[in-house]
Amino acid sequence: MPFSLRGIDAIIFSVFRALNLKVLVAPVLGDEAWDEWEQAREEKWMQNIYGDSPMSEEGGGEDNEESGDKTRVGKSWHKMRMVSGEGGVGLRVGEDPTPFINYHYPLHILPSVTWLNESTENWEIAMVNLKHTSSPSEPEPETETEAEIMWQYSHAAIFIQIPAAEERKK
């Protein structure tokens, strides 16, 4: 991919590589599935507080998972993938999408990326999968399942690892 860069992208890649910094061009997966998961978790948490169901003793629905922005970077370039889970079962609303998506679109998470610009264009469809709309706690009859199509988008990004100031002085 780096050799297909043009214009300012090619210049940025070449300059930082010439400065002996680690430079990577990789696909970035959008956060659509994780946004829906967070929304489902928040709705469940709010229902526990204000709904009819009793509050659990597990700390009020809060978990110890680190929050904050995470960048999900593909481990390699792929064509668009149309996938479903084992036995035709896709992603279920309210479940963490990470294992399902990572199985079909291998990725790693970068916890602290400083973006120099916002990506507003050039998102491409990376993966299409089934999303079951019933919650995991609701038993589904074997004959009838409600499902929607979920789209995962990605775009290319240039990552530059800039060492800390102390390391640069060496």
C-alpha positions in Angstrom: 0.0 0.0 0.0 2.7 2.6 0.7 3.8 2.5 -2.9 0.3 3.5 -4.1 0.2 6.7 -2.1 0.1 10.0 -4.0 0.5 13.6 -3.3 0.9 14.8 0.3 0.3 11.2 1.6 3.4 10.0 -0.3 5.4 13.0 0.9 4.4 12.4 4.6 5.3 8.7 4.3 8.6 9.3 2.7 9.8 12.1 5.0 9.0 10.3 8.2 10.5 7.0 6.9 13.7 9.0 5.9 13.8 10.3 9.5 14.0 6.6 10.6 10.6 6.7 12.3 8.2 3.7 12.2 5.6 4.4 9.6 2.7 2.2 8.8 -0.2 2.5 6.3 -3.1 0.3 7.5 -6.9 0.1 7.3 -8.8 1.6 10.3 -12.1 -0.1 11.1 -15.0 2.2 12.0 -16.7 2.1 15.4 -20.2 1.4 14.4 -20.5 -2.1 16.1 -18.9 -0.9 19.3 -21.1 2.3 19.4 -24.2 0.1 19.2 -22.8 -2.2 21.9 -22.1 0.8 24.2 -25.6 2.1 23.5 -27.1 -1.3 24.4 -25.0 -1.4 27.6 -26.1 2.1 28.6 -29.8 1.3 27.9 -29.5 -1.9 30.0 -27.8 0.1 32.8 -30.5 2.8 32.7 -33.2 0.1 32.8 -31.6 -1.4 35.9 -31.7 2.1 37.6 -35.1 3.3 36.5 -36.9 0.2 35.2 -38.8 -2.5 36.9 -36.0 -5.0 37.1 -34.0 -5.0 40.4 -30.5 -3.5 40.4 -27.7 -6.0 40.4 -25.2 -6.1 43.2 -22.3 -5.9 40.7 -21.7 -2.1 41.1 -24.7 -0.7 39.3 -23.8 -1.8 35.8 -20.4 -0.1 35.7 -17.5 -2.3 34.8 -13.8 -1.9 35.1 -13.2 -1.8 31.4 -11.0 1.1 30.3 -13.0 3.8 28.5 -11.8 6.2 25.9 -11.1 6.3 22.2 -9.6 3.3 20.7 -8.4 2.9 17.2 -9.0 -0.5 15.6 -6.4 -1.2 13.0 -6.7 -4.1 10.5 -3.7 -6.5 10.5 -3.8 -6.7 6.7 -5.7 -5.4 3.7 -8.9 -7.2 2.7 -11.5 -7.0 0.0 -15.1 -6.5 1.3 -16.2 -9.5 3.3 -19.7 -10.8 3.6 -19.7 -13.0 6.7 -22.0 -14.7 9.2 -21.1 -16.6 12.4 -20.9 -20.3 12.8 -24.1 -22.0 11.8 -25.4 -18.8 10.2 -25.6 -17.0 13.6 -24.3 -13.4 13.3 -23.5 -10.7 15.8 -26.2 -10.3 18.5 -27.2 -6.8 19.7 -25.9 -6.3 23.3 -22.9 -8.6 22.9 -19.3 -7.3 22.6 -18.6 -7.3 18.9 -14.8 -7.7 19.3 -14.5 -11.5 19.1 -16.9 -11.8 16.2 -15.3 -9.0 14.2 -11.7 -10.0 15.1 -12.4 -13.5 13.8 -13.6 -12.3 10.4 -11.5 -9.1 10.2 -8.3 -9.5 12.3 -7.4 -6.3 14.0 -5.4 -4.9 16.8 -6.3 -2.0 19.1 -4.2 1.2 19.5 -5.3 2.8 22.7 -3.9 6.3 22.3 -3.7 7.7 18.7 -3.4 11.4 18.2 -5.2 12.2 15.0 -3.9 15.2 13.0 -7.1 15.4 10.9 -10.6 13.9 10.9 -11.4 11.4 8.3 -14.6 12.5 6.6 -14.3 10.9 3.2 -13.2 7.7 1.5 -14.8 5.2 4.0 -15.2 1.9 2.2 -17.3 -1.1 3.1 -15.0 -3.6 4.8 -17.5 -6.2 6.1 -21.2 -7.0 6.0 -22.7 -9.3 8.6 -26.0 -10.3 10.2 -27.0 -8.5 13.4 -29.6 -10.2 15.5 -31.9 -7.7 17.1 -33.2 -9.8 20.0 -31.2 -9.6 23.2 -29.1 -12.6 24.3 -31.4 -13.0 27.4 -34.5 -13.4 25.3 -34.9 -17.0 24.1 -35.6 -17.1 20.4 -37.8 -19.7 18.7 -35.7 -21.8 16.3 -38.1 -21.0 13.4 -38.2 -17.2 13.6 -35.3 -14.9 14.1 -35.1 -11.1 13.6 -31.9 -9.9 12.0 -30.6 -6.9 10.2 -27.6 -6.3 8.0 -24.7 -4.5 9.7 -22.1 -2.6 7.7 -18.5 -2.2 8.9 -16.6 0.6 7.2 -12.8 1.2 7.0 -10.4 3.7 5.5 -6.7 3.9 5.1 -4.5 5.8 7.5 -0.8 6.6 7.9 0.5 5.9 11.4 3.8 7.4 12.6 5.3 6.3 15.9 7.1 9.2 17.4 9.3 8.4 20.4 9.1 10.3 23.6 11.4 13.4 23.9 13.9 11.5 26.1 14.3 8.7 23.5 14.7 11.2 20.6 17.6 12.9 22.4 19.7 9.7 22.5 
